[in-house]
Amino acid sequence: MLVYPSSIDLSSRTPRYLAGRLAVRRGGIGTRWRRLTAGRQALLALAHPRCGDTYAQLAAGFGIG
């Protein structure tokens, strides 16, 4: 089980896979920086449909605007 400010019932394999794909994509397009790491971005993307939190709640939980 992975945890952000609430818990998400996922195997750790899923966000690791998504984080890897995000990192490859970021490298391919030459992204200079992001506020969230690829791992945190993957967790955010997976938390939205699983938990049903609003964008404001997710932003607050991940410390972004």
Sequence and secondary structure as in RCSB ss.txt:
>XXXX:A:sequence
MLVYPSSIDLSSRTPRYLAGRLAVRRGGIGTRWRRLTAGRQALLALAHPRCGDTYAQLAAGFGIG
>XXXX:A:secstr
 EESSSEE   THHHHHHHHHHHHHHHHHT    SS HHHHHHHHHHHHHH   HHHHHHHHT  
